[in-house]
Amino acid sequence: MSANICGQSIRQLRKKRELAQIEIVAALELEHDIHLTQSDISEIERGVRGVKDYELRAFSIILDVPIDALLPDAAE
């Protein structure tokens, strides 16, 4: 079972915006004072690591999407 339901969406949106994982790490650090590593981002995207609510909010801001866009549809 996956530790989160948003990892795949985060990965897809990050790639769509042509951002490297390390760029997400830098934005989280500089803009939101959230300290994650590139390995943490990889684990989130693979569904291995959970995502805290404040991290989800920061991802939505960095990726410029509403939080709902990071969550799969209930029908999936």
VEXLO-358018 format. One record per residue (C-alpha): x, y, z; residue in three letters. Coordinates in steps of 0.2 Angstrom, whole numbers, padded with zeros to 4 digits, always signed. Layout:
// residues N
XYZALA...
***
This chain:
// residues 76
+0000+0000+0000MET+0006+0018-0004SER+0011+0030+0010ALA+0002+0044+0000ASN-0010+0047-0014ILE-0003+0063-0021CYS+0015+0057-0026GLY+0011+0052-0044GLN+0002+0069-0047SER+0017+0078-0040ILE+0029+0069-0051ARG+0018+0072-0067GLN+0016+0090-0063LEU+0034+0093-0059ARG+0039+0085-0075LYS+0026+0095-0085LYS+0034+0110-0078ARG+0051+0104-0082GLU+0057+0105-0064LEU+0071+0094-0057ALA+0068+0086-0040GLN+0082+0097-0033ILE+0073+0112-0039GLU+0058+0107-0029ILE+0069+0105-0014VAL+0076+0122-0016ALA+0059+0130-0018ALA+0052+0121-0003LEU+0067+0127+0007GLU+0068+0145+0001LEU+0050+0149-0001GLU+0042+0138+0013HIS+0056+0134+0025ASP+0052+0116+0023ILE+0068+0105+0024HIS+0067+0090+0012LEU+0080+0081+0002THR+0080+0075-0016GLN+0078+0058-0009SER+0063+0063+0001ASP+0055+0070-0015ILE+0059+0054-0024SER+0051+0044-0010GLU+0035+0055-0010ILE+0034+0053-0029GLU+0035+0034-0028ARG+0022+0034-0014GLY+0035+0027-0001VAL+0035+0043+0010ARG+0019+0051+0017GLY+0016+0070+0014VAL+0011+0082+0028LYS-0003+0094+0025ASP+0008+0109+0025TYR+0020+0100+0013GLU+0005+0097+0001LEU+0000+0115+0002ARG+0018+0120-0002ALA+0018+0108-0017PHE+0002+0116-0024SER+0010+0133-0023ILE+0026+0128-0031ILE+0018+0118-0045LEU+0005+0132-0046ASP-0011+0121-0045VAL-0025+0120-0032PRO-0022+0106-0019ILE-0036+0096-0027ASP-0026+0094-0043ALA-0013+0084-0032LEU-0026+0072-0026LEU-0033+0058-0038PRO-0051+0058-0042ASP-0061+0047-0030ALA-0067+0037-0045ALA-0049+0031-0048GLU
***
